Amino acid sequence: MHATGPKPWPEGRERLWIAGLLLFFALLAAYFSVAVPAFETPDEFQHLAFVQHVVTWYDLPRSEPNTPGLWQQQGTQAPLYYIAGAILTGWIDLSDFPVLADRINPYAHLGQETATENRNYFLAHGDDGWPWSGSFLALHILRLWSILLCCTTLWATYRFVRLFLNPAVALSTSAALAFVPQFVFIGAAASNDNLIAAAASVLIWRLAEWMRFGDDPHRPQDRPLAVRQGWWLGAWLGIALGAKLSGLGLTAVVLLALAWIAWRRGDGRFVIDAGWRMAVPVAMVSGWWYVRNLAMYGDPLAWNIWEANIDLRREALTVAGLARELPAMFRSFWGVFGGLTLPYPEAVYTVLGILTLIAAAGFLLWVGQRARRLEPEQYLFHNVRFMQGMLAFTWLGILLAAWMRFMLVAPAAQGRYLFPALPALALAYGLAICLWPTGIRNVVAAIPAGLFLLCAVTPTWIIEPAFVPPEPLRYADADWEVRRDWTGPADDHPSMRLSAIDLPSAVTPGQPVRVHLQLAAVARPQSDWALFLHLRDRDGNIVAQFDSFPGGGLWPTTQWPIGEERQERITVSVPAHVEPGAELAWVFGLYHPGHWTRTHWVDPDHTGPINRDATPNELFLGTSRVVQPVAAEG
């Protein structure tokens, strides 16, 4: 690492460049924070629920198996991000937050990149726009808080890489990781991932600086300063331990650095003198939370309660199964947005994959070159630069091991879990750059600019279009059947009208079929009604069904303009086991998914309920005959 050591820039230039990088990142992340709809980032609603509980009750949530709390599994998370969030938002009236739970989309296809509808977690009512108020104002304050934490992460990453590489390379590597689209997306979200990334990055940087006290063991005058550094290092470790459970791995990294300095100085007493100064702030900042967990749950990590509130892996993870999930890990590191439902086109991942392979190959080549010239007495344990780098890569290895442990319990192939190891990733990338010829290195300098442009277009290209309701279309086909059916919360106050339908005369086993419905609001609906469409056999058994909020989750009925007709295009898959020749009935209705209350249907003159081979709270639409699949021509 000596050949790539720091070289000075003109005075003031280095600070100007890193300040510019942080400014560009902050502006880009602020753009994301405004462009991404409310609660359309992973677990954002649950994170705000935790904060709202702290603001309301001045206490942390008490979780239980299958907790009814709106924070769900996040109630067992380490609390520092939420306590800080409560301090920042405590002056805001959050009494509207529990009501927002009714707008969670229970049909959302979270984590399904192939989904074409119900990709939204939350039903937008138009009340989350500027000027923000209530819970939406609190959400955007938390998003800005996250952006500040990410700027801290990037600053610490740059300072760490700067210990090894010249300013130009350190800036280029930091910028490349700053503009990873997923890092910007998560950095603009209300998420405790941003606090653990900031705390871990600062701690790795400060530990690397601290290890310089072991570089020259013959300077006893450095010892008091090194010992006093334990207070600050303990504070940052306490923040990491209070940010997320993955921060526990940093304890091993800190102990490694402590033991190495004591060994290099030949001063065993140093472990005690610096160690207790670390332990005190750790206990004050976050140790109390682990004691609370032990007393409340019988587990200092509350891992037992966390597992009782998540969807556990149903089958044991195999090597083949892990290999199948690694592409999702790669994609979600670079960018899968929303609730992991909005990917880039495959061509983007191909280019990013090529860049990743080139960087990885360059780093492995650097390692190979250094290994051939390795002098164990010089490098193994004795060389401070070598040990500083090993510190960061040890933390990366611990994170990967923790991710594997997590994967054994639940599907968790999410690349954002590696963001706390940003200093190690940046160093690996920077070392790879140093091997390339000057001409190629100049081309590589354009990578951060390309990633910045990719980030800049992502909101308008990928994210925003996914949350725009489809256009309201009227039926135009003469084959559509005109209907005059009314429904609402009560028979004498109808709010919705079914005006036309288009049903297939025949369906084929094992094939999808499209059904069209024409709906309109005749009065302001009191609830966001979900719709159901059943395909039933002659005994009334449901053969196939479809449930969703209208418009693929993007048309909440309370937001419908009165009188405007909207077309629902519903795809239902007919099971392959259905016998040809059977006649199946289509039954339609509206209901509230929170308490499963259905609306009643009445005739257009409001004289009484409709009951055409269905109960009053559902509507018979017609029948389709099952036909034999057509054999493919050979």
ZIQUI-V804428 format. One record per backbone hydrogen bond with DSSP energy under -0.5 kcal/mol. NH is the residue of the N-H (numbers start at 0). CO is the residue of the C=O. E is the energy in kcal/mol with one decimal. If there is no record, write none. Layout:
{{NH | CO | E} {NH | CO | E}}
//
This chain:
{{3 | 0 | -0.8} {4 | 1 | -1.8} {12 | 9 | -1.8} {13 | 9 | -0.7} {15 | 11 | -1.8} {16 | 12 | -2.2} {17 | 13 | -2.3} {18 | 14 | -2.3} {19 | 15 | -2.1} {20 | 16 | -2.2} {21 | 17 | -2.4} {22 | 18 | -2.2} {23 | 19 | -2.6} {24 | 20 | -2.5} {25 | 21 | -2.6} {26 | 22 | -2.5} {27 | 23 | -2.3} {28 | 24 | -3.0} {29 | 25 | -2.4} {30 | 26 | -1.9} {31 | 27 | -2.0} {32 | 28 | -2.6} {33 | 29 | -1.4} {34 | 30 | -2.4} {35 | 31 | -2.9} {39 | 36 | -1.8} {43 | 40 | -1.9} {46 | 42 | -2.1} {47 | 43 | -2.2} {48 | 44 | -1.9} {49 | 45 | -1.8} {50 | 46 | -1.8} {51 | 47 | -3.1} {52 | 48 | -2.0} {53 | 49 | -2.0} {54 | 50 | -2.7} {55 | 51 | -2.3} {56 | 52 | -3.0} {57 | 53 | -1.8} {62 | 60 | -0.7} {65 | 307 | -1.5} {66 | 63 | -1.1} {71 | 68 | -1.7} {73 | 70 | -1.9} {74 | 71 | -1.7} {75 | 72 | -1.4} {76 | 73 | -1.8} {79 | 241 | -2.5} {82 | 78 | -2.6} {83 | 79 | -2.5} {84 | 80 | -2.1} {85 | 81 | -2.4} {86 | 82 | -2.0} {87 | 83 | -2.1} {88 | 84 | -1.8} {89 | 85 | -1.2} {91 | 88 | -2.2} {93 | 91 | -0.8} {96 | 93 | -1.7} {99 | 95 | -1.0} {99 | 96 | -1.0} {100 | 96 | -0.6} {100 | 97 | -1.1} {101 | 98 | -1.7} {102 | 99 | -1.9} {103 | 100 | -1.5} {104 | 120 | -3.1} {105 | 103 | -0.9} {107 | 104 | -1.5} {108 | 117 | -2.9} {109 | 107 | -1.2} {110 | 338 | -2.7} {111 | 108 | -1.8} {112 | 110 | -0.8} {114 | 111 | -1.4} {117 | 551 | -2.8} {122 | 102 | -2.5} {123 | 121 | -0.6} {135 | 132 | -1.2} {136 | 132 | -0.8} {137 | 133 | -2.0} {138 | 134 | -2.3} {139 | 135 | -1.9} {140 | 136 | -1.9} {141 | 137 | -2.2} {142 | 138 | -2.0} {143 | 139 | -2.0} {144 | 140 | -2.2} {145 | 141 | -2.2} {146 | 142 | -1.9} {147 | 143 | -2.0} {148 | 144 | -1.9} {149 | 145 | -2.2} {150 | 146 | -2.0} {151 | 147 | -1.7} {152 | 148 | -2.1} {153 | 149 | -2.4} {154 | 150 | -2.4} {155 | 151 | -2.5} {156 | 152 | -2.3} {157 | 153 | -2.6} {158 | 154 | -2.5} {159 | 155 | -2.2} {160 | 156 | -2.6} {161 | 157 | -2.3} {162 | 158 | -0.5} {162 | 159 | -1.5} {163 | 160 | -1.8} {164 | 160 | -2.4} {166 | 6 | -0.8} {169 | 165 | -2.6} {170 | 166 | -2.7} {171 | 167 | -2.2} {172 | 168 | -2.6} {173 | 169 | -2.1} {174 | 170 | -2.5} {175 | 171 | -2.2} {176 | 172 | -1.8} {177 | 173 | -2.1} {178 | 174 | -1.7} {179 | 176 | -1.3} {180 | 178 | -0.6} {181 | 333 | -1.5} {182 | 179 | -0.8} {183 | 179 | -1.9} {184 | 180 | -2.6} {185 | 181 | -2.9} {186 | 182 | -2.2} {187 | 183 | -1.1} {187 | 184 | -0.5} {188 | 185 | -1.8} {190 | 188 | -1.3} {193 | 190 | -1.3} {195 | 191 | -1.8} {196 | 192 | -1.8} {197 | 193 | -1.8} {198 | 194 | -2.8} {199 | 195 | -2.5} {200 | 196 | -2.0} {201 | 197 | -2.4} {202 | 198 | -2.4} {203 | 199 | -2.6} {204 | 200 | -2.1} {205 | 201 | -3.0} {206 | 202 | -2.7} {207 | 203 | -2.1} {208 | 204 | -2.1} {209 | 205 | -2.4} {210 | 206 | -1.9} {211 | 208 | -1.5} {212 | 209 | -2.0} {213 | 210 | -1.7} {214 | 211 | -1.6} {215 | 211 | -0.6} {216 | 214 | -0.5} {218 | 215 | -1.1} {219 | 217 | -0.5} {221 | 218 | -1.8} {222 | 219 | -1.3} {225 | 221 | -2.4} {226 | 222 | -2.6} {227 | 223 | -2.3} {228 | 224 | -1.5} {229 | 226 | -1.6} {230 | 227 | -1.4} {231 | 227 | -0.6} {232 | 228 | -2.4} {233 | 229 | -2.4} {234 | 230 | -1.8} {235 | 231 | -2.2} {236 | 232 | -2.4} {237 | 233 | -2.6} {238 | 234 | -2.1} {239 | 235 | -2.3} {240 | 236 | -2.7} {241 | 237 | -1.6} {242 | 238 | -0.5} {242 | 239 | -1.0} {243 | 239 | -1.5} {246 | 243 | -2.1} {247 | 244 | -2.2} {248 | 245 | -1.3} {249 | 246 | -1.6} {250 | 247 | -1.6} {251 | 247 | -0.6} {251 | 248 | -0.6} {252 | 248 | -1.2} {253 | 249 | -2.7} {254 | 250 | -2.4} {255 | 251 | -2.0} {256 | 252 | -2.2} {257 | 253 | -2.7} {258 | 254 | -2.7} {259 | 255 | -2.3} {260 | 256 | -2.3} {261 | 257 | -2.2} {262 | 258 | -2.4} {263 | 259 | -2.9} {264 | 260 | -2.2} {265 | 261 | -0.7} {265 | 262 | -0.5} {266 | 261 | -2.5} {269 | 266 | -1.3} {270 | 267 | -1.0} {271 | 267 | -0.6} {272 | 268 | -2.5} {273 | 269 | -2.8} {274 | 269 | -0.5} {274 | 270 | -1.7} {275 | 271 | -2.2} {276 | 272 | -0.6} {277 | 273 | -1.3} {278 | 274 | -2.4} {279 | 275 | -1.8} {280 | 276 | -0.8} {281 | 277 | -1.7} {282 | 278 | -2.6} {283 | 279 | -2.1} {284 | 280 | -2.9} {285 | 281 | -2.4} {286 | 281 | -2.0} {287 | 282 | -1.1} {288 | 285 | -1.2} {289 | 285 | -1.0} {290 | 286 | -1.7} {291 | 287 | -2.3} {292 | 288 | -2.2} {293 | 289 | -2.0} {294 | 290 | -2.2} {295 | 291 | -2.6} {296 | 292 | -3.4} {297 | 292 | -0.8} {297 | 293 | -1.0} {298 | 292 | -1.0} {301 | 298 | -1.4} {305 | 301 | -2.1} {306 | 302 | -2.6} {307 | 303 | -1.1} {308 | 305 | -1.8} {309 | 306 | -0.9} {311 | 309 | -0.9} {312 | 408 | -3.6} {321 | 317 | -2.7} {322 | 318 | -2.2} {323 | 319 | -1.8} {324 | 320 | -1.1} {324 | 321 | -0.6} {325 | 321 | -1.1} {326 | 322 | -0.6} {328 | 324 | -1.5} {329 | 325 | -2.5} {330 | 326 | -2.7} {331 | 327 | -2.5} {332 | 328 | -1.1} {333 | 329 | -1.6} {334 | 330 | -3.4} {336 | 341 | -2.6} {338 | 118 | -0.6} {339 | 337 | -0.8} {340 | 336 | -1.9} {341 | 336 | -1.9} {342 | 340 | -0.6} {343 | 334 | -0.6} {347 | 344 | -1.2} {348 | 344 | -1.2} {349 | 345 | -2.1} {350 | 346 | -2.0} {351 | 347 | -2.5} {352 | 348 | -2.5} {353 | 349 | -2.1} {354 | 350 | -2.2} {355 | 351 | -2.3} {356 | 352 | -2.5} {357 | 353 | -2.4} {358 | 354 | -2.4} {359 | 355 | -2.8} {360 | 356 | -2.8} {361 | 357 | -2.4} {362 | 358 | -2.2} {363 | 359 | -2.5} {364 | 360 | -2.3} {365 | 361 | -2.1} {366 | 362 | -2.5} {367 | 363 | -2.4} {368 | 364 | -2.4} {369 | 365 | -2.3} {370 | 366 | -2.4} {371 | 367 | -1.6} {372 | 368 | -0.9} {373 | 370 | -1.0} {375 | 373 | -0.6} {377 | 374 | -1.6} {378 | 374 | -2.6} {379 | 375 | -1.0} {380 | 378 | -0.9} {382 | 378 | -0.8} {383 | 381 | -0.6} {386 | 382 | -2.1} {387 | 383 | -2.4} {388 | 384 | -2.0} {389 | 385 | -2.4} {390 | 386 | -1.8} {391 | 387 | -1.3} {392 | 388 | -2.1} {393 | 389 | -2.3} {394 | 390 | -1.7} {395 | 391 | -2.0} {396 | 392 | -2.2} {397 | 393 | -2.3} {398 | 394 | -2.3} {399 | 395 | -2.2} {400 | 396 | -2.3} {401 | 397 | -2.6} {402 | 398 | -2.4} {403 | 399 | -2.2} {404 | 400 | -2.2} {405 | 401 | -2.3} {406 | 402 | -2.7} {407 | 403 | -1.6} {408 | 404 | -0.7} {408 | 405 | -1.0} {409 | 405 | -2.6} {413 | 411 | -2.3} {416 | 413 | -1.6} {417 | 414 | -2.1} {418 | 415 | -1.5} {420 | 417 | -1.7} {421 | 418 | -1.7} {423 | 420 | -0.5} {424 | 420 | -2.1} {425 | 421 | -2.8} {426 | 422 | -2.3} {427 | 423 | -2.4} {428 | 424 | -2.2} {429 | 425 | -2.7} {430 | 426 | -2.7} {431 | 427 | -1.7} {432 | 428 | -2.0} {433 | 429 | -1.6} {434 | 430 | -0.5} {434 | 431 | -1.2} {435 | 431 | -0.5} {435 | 432 | -1.4} {440 | 436 | -2.6} {441 | 437 | -1.9} {442 | 438 | -1.4} {443 | 439 | -2.6} {444 | 440 | -1.3} {445 | 442 | -1.9} {446 | 443 | -2.1} {449 | 445 | -2.4} {450 | 446 | -2.7} {451 | 447 | -2.4} {452 | 448 | -2.2} {453 | 449 | -2.2} {454 | 450 | -2.6} {455 | 451 | -2.6} {456 | 452 | -1.8} {457 | 453 | -1.0} {458 | 454 | -0.7} {460 | 456 | -2.2} {461 | 457 | -3.1} {462 | 457 | -1.7} {463 | 458 | -3.4} {465 | 461 | -0.5} {465 | 462 | -0.9} {466 | 462 | -0.5} {466 | 463 | -1.7} {467 | 464 | -1.2} {468 | 466 | -0.6} {472 | 470 | -0.6} {479 | 476 | -1.7} {480 | 500 | -2.6} {481 | 479 | -0.5} {482 | 498 | -2.6} {484 | 497 | -1.9} {485 | 601 | -1.8} {486 | 495 | -2.6} {487 | 599 | -1.0} {489 | 492 | -0.5} {492 | 489 | -1.6} {494 | 486 | -3.1} {495 | 486 | -3.0} {496 | 519 | -2.9} {497 | 484 | -2.7} {498 | 496 | -0.7} {498 | 517 | -2.6} {499 | 517 | -1.0} {500 | 480 | -2.3} {501 | 515 | -2.3} {506 | 624 | -2.3} {508 | 626 | -0.7} {509 | 573 | -1.7} {510 | 507 | -1.9} {512 | 571 | -2.5} {514 | 569 | -3.0} {515 | 501 | -2.0} {516 | 567 | -2.2} {517 | 499 | -2.9} {518 | 516 | -0.6} {518 | 565 | -3.1} {519 | 496 | -1.8} {520 | 560 | -0.5} {520 | 563 | -0.6} {521 | 494 | -2.0} {521 | 519 | -0.6} {522 | 494 | -1.5} {524 | 522 | -0.7} {528 | 526 | -1.3} {529 | 590 | -3.4} {530 | 547 | -3.2} {531 | 588 | -2.4} {532 | 545 | -2.1} {533 | 586 | -3.3} {534 | 543 | -2.9} {535 | 533 | -0.6} {535 | 584 | -2.8} {536 | 540 | -2.2} {539 | 536 | -2.0} {542 | 534 | -3.4} {542 | 540 | -0.6} {543 | 534 | -1.5} {545 | 532 | -1.7} {547 | 530 | -1.9} {549 | 528 | -0.6} {552 | 548 | -1.3} {552 | 549 | -0.7} {553 | 550 | -1.1} {554 | 549 | -2.3} {558 | 555 | -2.2} {559 | 556 | -1.4} {562 | 520 | -3.7} {563 | 560 | -1.6} {565 | 518 | -3.9} {567 | 516 | -3.2} {567 | 565 | -0.5} {568 | 566 | -0.6} {569 | 514 | -3.1} {569 | 567 | -0.7} {571 | 512 | -2.7} {571 | 569 | -0.5} {573 | 510 | -1.9} {573 | 571 | -0.6} {577 | 574 | -1.1} {580 | 625 | -3.2} {581 | 578 | -1.5} {583 | 581 | -0.6} {583 | 623 | -3.0} {584 | 535 | -2.7} {585 | 621 | -3.1} {586 | 533 | -2.3} {586 | 584 | -0.5} {587 | 618 | -3.1} {588 | 531 | -1.7} {590 | 529 | -2.6} {591 | 596 | -2.4} {592 | 590 | -0.6} {594 | 591 | -0.5} {595 | 591 | -2.1} {596 | 591 | -0.6} {598 | 589 | -2.2} {599 | 487 | -1.2} {600 | 615 | -2.5} {601 | 485 | -2.7} {602 | 607 | -1.7} {605 | 602 | -2.3} {609 | 600 | -1.8} {612 | 610 | -1.1} {617 | 614 | -1.8} {618 | 587 | -3.8} {620 | 585 | -2.9} {621 | 585 | -0.9} {623 | 583 | -2.5} {624 | 504 | -2.3} {625 | 581 | -2.9} {626 | 506 | -2.7}}
//
